[in-house]
Structures are given as C-alpha cells and as structure tokens.
Amino acid sequence: MSKTETFFNHINTGYTTKGDFITLGSAMLEGETLTNAFVKLPLKTLNRHGLIAGATGTGKTKSLQVLAENLSEKGIPVLLMDMKGDLSGLAQPSPGHAKIDERHAKIGLPFNASKFPVEILTLSEQGGVRMRATVSEFGPVLLSRILDLTDTQSGIVSVVFKYCDDHQLGLLDLKDFKKVLQFATGDGREEFQEEYGRISTASTGAILRKIIEIEQQGGDLFFGEKSFDVNDLTRVDNTGKGYINILRLTDIQDKPKLFSTFMLSLLAEIYETFPEQGDADQPELVLFIDEAHLIFKNASKALLEQLESIVKLIRSKGIGLYFVTQNPTDVPEGILSQLGLKIQHALRAFTAKDRKAIKLTAQNYPETDFYDTTEVLTSLGIGEALVSALDEKGRPTPLAATLLRAPMSRMDVLSDNELSNLIDNSSLVKKYEKEIDRESAYEILEEKIKASEKEKAQEEAREEKEKNNRRNSSRRSTRQNPLVKVLTSATFIRSALGILKKFL
C-alpha cells in the first residue's frame, strides 16, 4: 500500500463519527489534496473549546465564518466577536466564484451558497441590539477582579454591596456605585462606621479612579438597564437554523478594559443561567472571540484566573469557546490546554523569535509520521490549515493539513442599506433599545443627602434664632425704662423728699 493510500485510510479511520458532524475540508499530503479524505468535527465534542490561529491574511476569519455557518445550519446558535467589522456578510449568500467551485471539487463537497439568520449586537452607540448589564449582576467578587483591586479595596466593594442589600438600594449603573462610595466617606460616614466599621478615604479614592478608567472606555454605556438576557443568544429561526449573533466591536479595539469587562460578565452570566447539559449530542451555544489577545494582553492575574476557571467549567453547560488570534502563544497556557480543536493556519518566520515561536507551536500538536509539523506550519497556503480535533470519545484525531471549504455566505460586508434593513427589522433591537434609568442608589442617596442638608440648615436656623432671642433678651434686661430712670434718679428723689418735708 502506498504512502498516500495509507494516509487516506489513516484520515478516514481517525475522523469516523457515528453522530452528527461538520465537514471542515479534505486532508492534504505533500501539498496535494486527497479528495474525500474528509476532516470531520463531531458536534458532540464542540463544547470542548478551540483555537483558530495564524498570521494575518492566511484565512482565520474565513475559517471562523465556515464554522459559524455550519453550526447555524445544524441548529446551533453562535455569538461572534467581530473586531474588524468583516463578518456581517453571513446574512447574505455567496455570489459564487470559479475558484470556489475548483476548491470544492478538490475537496469532494458540493458548494451551496446560502445566507443565515443574523442578529447585530453592540456595546456602544452603533446600530444594533444594545447589550447591558447592571453592577448588581456582576457582584462584588467579579467587579473587584475586573477592577484589579487589592484585598482591602475588595473588602470595601463587598461592604458597599452589603449596604445596598441591607437598605434596598439598587446598584444599576456606575453612577450608583460611585455615589455609594462617596456617601460612605462623606455624609454617611458615621452610618457606615457604626454598621460596618471605618472605611478609608484613600481606598475609596483608588476604587473611584479604577471606575473612571472603565467609564472613559465606554463603561457608562454598558452598565445599566435594560439588562441583556443571555437566553436571547440561543434563538433558532423558523427554518431550524441557529441565529448567528454578531457583536460589532470595531470601535472598542483600543478599549481592552471594557472588552475584558464585557467578556467576563457575559461568560459568568451564561454559566449562572444555563442548566447543566451533561454529555449532550451538540452544544447549546458556541462563542468565537476574535482578536483574543485583547482579553489577555492587559488582564490582571486575578482576571486570568477567573477566565481560566470559567473556561474549565462552562463546557458542562454546553457552551463552546473558540479563541481567534495570530499566535497560540497569545493564549495563556492554562487556557490553551483546555482547547480541544485547533485550526492552525500558516505562521511566518521573519525573525529568530518567530522561528522559536513556530517550534513551540508545533509541539502543541500530536506527533505524526506523515508531516514535519514545523515545516508545514510555514508552507501552508491561504485557506489551508493544520487541524487537530477530538473524536466522539474525546481522543485526539490524526493531525491533518487540510484544504478548508469556502464559506457559503458572502465573504464581504453588508452595504450600509443592507445593514440598516437588518437592524430595523430586528425584534431584539426594539426590545433593548430603550435605556431605563429607574430610581436606584444614586437617586435615593441624593434625596437622603438633600433631606439631611435641609434638616441641618433648619437646625442651624433654629439655633441662630434662639441665639438671637437670648441676645435680645439680655439687652432688654439691661436697658432701663425711661419712667423708671426718672423715678429712681437722685434729683427726683431729693425733690420728692423736699415736698414731703413741707407737708410734714
């Protein structure tokens, strides 16, 4: 049996699956595509998370698009973090192309152009479904980790949440939280000290500066009501396709703190909300995080630990997480080890550092007799990738250099009119478009402070009035009546005595 035939059998055996699956493409050997040597991803293991990596221009975004399309077609909803703004074309079918037909003929798959149900989401004032969350929904522990607080500062945050719980004060947005902090060291100092102990103004000042940092990155738009219900991410249209929810993040690439805050809160909310799935046949929801290095680059140790913990636990809820980045080294080792599917596009070796990184990357993949993995990593073409997945029993599949199928939807963005029509016809946009600012901690404490100031002013007025009354009374007591003054004068007394003597 030839090497090619051995490899063909090796791939077909390694990627055999009894359950439902996604066909990613066909395996390649020595630069040639083996038609019908299909690289299949079992739906059963797609909650084991994954990585799509590769240099700029090698096809990472198109791989993401292919996976999102095929998941949607299987009735699995998807959430895409669209950093570059180039994924909206999923809402329209591909116009087709001769090169696409040629690619699919090599793979052995028919090409069927198709569009998919798409929902546009936003964290900012761009058009789309507004995603918000309240400060209360974060809780003191998560909020402290996002703000990267010390133990002392975290304790103060816990006290603030306890005070608001004890006094029925809603913590909805950042101005609520700031107001309680200011109240704790201002007008409410004595009240806080009596109930919870002394609170340092230096610590509250440090916390306020961290909050202002998030505000400056647009956090005031994210924190508030109406809170986004994560169950709205799991919708399926009337044809059975899962919705592809595209979160437009083109305007927050330079705001990593806001992005990290959003991602951590979203994952925590999904974990708290979704029921345990057990060993389900397919995921409940799959999330793709493009430009994933933005999460990890400026994350604190506490934040990374929280992310790693969620990544480990959330797959039990039927959630798959897929990180898209240029190099696997962008992802922390503790998280990288949790990623069952790896789609590795070409890497470029321009420097000694690049060559070292490629050798390290090659060590992340199963050993194989058919490839020099380090060499393949630098020779892959556009739309080709090394693939390592998990079979239905959770075992690594054979490493396969793969010619990837083309997206069924448009490989370009929607026009402005198409995008506007998509947003205008969304029922979720109408559900979340109105910002609610109901009475919460800020308004209640403002009224409390005003009432206290009014009472204080009235007390000061009363004291001033009483002081004036006492002063006036004293003056009246020392001032002699004119008639008394005359009757008690020495001249009047002598005259009166003279008159009395005459009569006597």
Residue pairs with C-beta under 8 A, 6 or more apart in sequence:
1 9
3 29
3 370
4 29
4 34
7 27
7 29
7 34
7 37
7 370
8 27
8 34
8 37
10 370
10 398
11 27
11 34
11 37
11 38
11 39
11 398
11 400
12 37
12 38
14 391
14 397
14 398
15 38
15 39
15 40
15 389
15 391
15 397
15 398
15 400
16 391
17 40
17 42
17 391
17 392
18 392
19 42
19 43
19 44
19 281
19 392
20 42
20 43
20 44
20 74
20 281
20 282
21 40
21 41
21 42
21 43
22 40
22 41
22 43
22 46
22 67
22 70
22 71
22 74
23 38
23 39
23 40
23 41
23 70
23 109
23 405
24 39
24 40
24 41
24 66
24 67
24 343
24 387
24 402
24 404
24 405
25 38
25 39
25 107
25 387
25 402
25 403
25 404
25 405
26 33
26 34
26 35
26 36
26 37
26 38
26 39
26 106
26 107
26 108
26 109
26 402
26 403
27 33
27 34
27 37
27 38
27 39
27 400
27 401
27 402
27 403
28 34
28 384
28 400
28 401
28 402
28 403
29 370
29 401
31 379
33 106
33 107
33 403
35 105
35 106
35 107
35 108
36 108
37 400
38 107
38 108
38 109
39 387
39 389
39 397
39 400
39 402
41 341
41 389
42 389
42 390
42 391
42 392
43 74
43 76
43 281
43 282
43 283
44 279
44 280
44 281
44 282
44 392
45 340
45 341
45 389
45 390
45 391
45 392
45 394
46 71
46 76
46 282
46 283
46 286
46 320
46 341
47 277
47 280
47 283
47 284
47 286
47 315
47 318
47 319
47 320
48 315
48 320
48 338
48 339
48 340
48 341
48 390
48 394
49 311
49 315
49 320
49 321
49 322
49 323
49 338
49 339
49 340
49 341
50 320
50 321
50 322
50 323
50 339
50 340
50 341
50 342
50 343
51 322
51 323
51 324
51 325
51 328
51 331
51 336
51 339
51 341
51 342
51 343
51 344
52 60
52 63
52 64
52 67
52 288
52 322
52 323
52 324
52 325
52 343
52 345
53 60
53 324
53 325
53 326
53 327
53 328
53 330
53 342
53 343
53 344
53 345
53 361
54 60
54 326
54 344
54 345
54 346
54 347
54 380
54 385
55 326
55 345
55 346
55 347
55 348
56 326
57 382
58 345
58 346
58 380
58 382
58 385
59 345
59 382
59 383
59 384
59 385
59 404
60 324
60 326
60 345
61 84
61 86
61 87
61 290
61 324
62 383
62 404
62 406
62 407
62 411
63 343
63 345
63 385
63 404
64 80
64 87
64 288
64 290
64 322
64 324
65 87
65 89
65 90
65 407
65 409
65 411
66 404
66 405
66 406
66 407
67 286
67 288
67 322
68 78
68 80
68 87
68 90
68 116
68 244
68 286
68 288
69 90
69 114
69 116
69 244
69 407
69 408
69 409
71 77
71 78
71 242
71 283
71 286
72 78
72 116
72 117
72 241
72 242
72 243
72 244
73 114
73 116
73 241
74 242
74 282
75 236
75 240
75 241
75 242
75 282
76 242
76 282
76 283
76 284
76 285
76 286
77 233
77 234
77 235
77 236
77 242
77 243
77 244
77 245
77 284
77 285
77 286
78 242
78 243
78 244
78 245
78 285
78 286
78 287
78 288
79 233
79 245
79 247
79 285
79 286
79 287
79 288
80 87
80 244
80 245
80 246
80 247
80 287
80 288
80 290
81 247
81 249
81 263
81 287
81 288
81 289
81 290
81 291
82 88
82 246
82 247
82 248
82 249
82 250
82 290
83 249
83 250
83 253
83 290
83 291
83 294
84 250
84 290
84 291
85 248
85 250
85 413
86 412
86 413
87 246
87 413
88 118
88 120
88 246
88 413
88 414
88 418
88 419
88 422
89 409
89 410
89 411
89 412
89 413
89 414
90 115
90 116
90 118
90 244
90 246
90 409
90 410
91 115
91 116
91 117
91 118
91 409
91 410
91 414
91 418
91 422
92 115
92 409
92 410
92 414
92 418
93 113
93 114
93 115
93 408
93 409
93 410
94 100
94 113
94 114
94 406
94 407
94 408
94 409
94 410
94 411
95 113
95 410
96 111
96 113
100 111
100 406
101 111
103 383
103 403
103 405
103 406
104 110
104 111
104 405
104 406
106 403
107 403
107 405
109 405
111 405
111 406
111 408
112 408
113 408
113 409
114 408
114 409
115 409
115 410
116 241
116 244
116 409
117 237
117 241
117 242
117 243
117 244
118 243
118 244
118 245
118 246
118 422
119 129
119 235
119 243
119 244
119 245
119 246
119 426
119 428
120 127
120 128
120 129
120 246
120 248
120 419
120 422
120 423
120 426
121 128
121 129
121 131
121 245
121 246
121 247
121 248
122 128
122 129
122 130
122 131
122 247
122 248
123 130
123 131
123 218
123 221
123 222
123 247
123 249
123 252
123 258
123 262
124 218
124 221
124 251
124 252
125 221
126 248
126 250
126 251
127 419
127 420
127 423
127 429
128 248
128 423
128 426
128 429
129 228
129 232
129 426
129 428
129 429
129 431
129 432
130 228
130 432
130 433
130 435
131 222
131 228
131 247
131 262
131 266
131 432
132 221
132 222
132 223
132 224
132 225
132 226
132 227
132 228
132 432
132 435
133 222
133 223
133 227
133 228
133 265
133 269
134 170
134 171
134 172
134 173
134 223
134 224
134 225
134 227
135 143
135 171
135 172
135 173
135 174
135 176
135 177
135 223
136 161
136 164
136 170
136 171
136 172
137 227
137 265
137 269
138 146
138 265
138 268
139 161
140 154
140 157
140 158
140 160
140 161
141 154
142 264
142 265
142 268
142 306
143 157
144 153
144 154
144 157
144 158
144 302
145 264
145 300
145 302
145 303
145 306
146 214
146 260
146 261
146 264
146 265
146 303
147 153
147 157
147 207
147 210
147 211
147 214
148 210
148 300
148 302
148 303
149 157
149 206
149 207
149 210
152 200
152 203
153 203
153 206
153 207
156 181
156 184
156 199
156 200
156 203
156 204
156 207
157 207
159 184
159 192
159 196
159 199
160 171
160 177
160 180
160 181
160 184
161 171
162 196
163 169
163 180
163 184
163 192
163 195
163 196
164 170
164 171
164 180
164 441
166 195
169 176
169 180
169 440
169 441
169 444
169 445
170 176
170 438
170 439
170 440
170 441
171 177
171 180
171 440
171 441
172 223
172 224
172 225
172 437
172 438
172 440
172 441
173 220
173 223
173 224
173 225
173 437
173 440
173 442
174 211
174 214
174 215
174 219
174 220
174 223
175 220
175 442
176 440
176 441
176 442
177 211
177 441
178 208
178 211
179 441
179 442
179 445
179 446
180 441
180 445
181 204
181 207
181 208
182 204
182 208
183 192
183 445
183 449
184 192
184 199
184 204
185 192
185 199
185 200
185 201
185 204
187 448
187 449
187 452
188 445
189 199
192 199
193 199
211 219
213 257
214 257
214 258
214 261
217 252
217 255
217 257
217 258
218 252
218 255
218 258
219 257
219 258
219 261
222 258
222 261
222 262
224 435
224 436
224 437
225 435
225 436
225 437
225 438
226 431
226 432
226 434
226 435
226 436
228 432
230 266
230 269
230 270
230 273
230 274
231 273
232 428
232 431
233 243
233 245
233 270
233 285
234 242
234 284
234 285
235 242
235 243
236 242
236 243
237 243
249 259
252 258
252 259
253 291
253 294
256 294
256 295
256 297
256 298
257 298
259 294
259 295
260 294
260 295
260 298
260 299
260 303
263 289
263 295
263 307
264 303
264 306
264 307
264 310
267 307
267 310
267 314
267 321
268 310
270 285
270 314
270 317
270 319
271 310
271 313
271 314
271 317
271 319
274 284
274 285
274 317
274 318
274 319
275 317
276 316
276 317
277 284
277 316
277 317
277 318
278 316
280 318
283 318
283 319
283 320
284 317
284 318
284 319
285 318
285 319
285 320
286 319
286 320
286 321
286 322
287 319
287 320
287 321
287 322
288 322
288 324
289 295
289 321
289 322
289 323
289 324
290 324
291 324
291 325
292 323
292 324
292 325
292 330
292 331
293 325
293 326
293 330
293 331
295 307
296 304
296 330
296 331
296 332
297 330
299 307
304 332
304 334
307 335
308 332
308 334
308 335
308 338
311 321
311 335
311 338
312 338
314 321
315 321
322 341
323 331
323 335
323 339
325 331
327 347
327 357
327 361
328 336
328 342
328 344
328 361
328 364
329 357
329 360
329 361
331 339
336 364
340 389
340 390
340 394
341 387
341 388
341 389
341 390
342 364
342 365
342 386
342 387
342 388
342 389
343 385
343 386
343 387
344 361
344 365
344 377
344 385
344 386
344 387
344 388
345 380
345 384
345 385
346 377
346 378
346 379
346 380
346 381
346 384
346 385
347 354
347 357
347 358
347 361
347 377
347 378
348 354
348 378
349 355
349 358
349 378
358 374
358 377
358 378
359 374
361 377
362 373
362 374
362 377
365 373
365 386
365 388
365 399
366 388
366 396
366 398
366 399
368 398
368 399
370 399
371 386
371 399
371 401
373 386
373 399
376 386
376 401
377 386
380 386
380 401
383 403
383 404
383 406
384 401
384 402
384 403
384 404
385 401
385 402
385 404
386 399
386 400
386 401
386 402
387 397
387 399
387 400
387 401
387 402
388 396
388 397
388 399
388 400
389 396
389 397
390 396
390 397
391 397
413 419
414 422
423 429
486 492
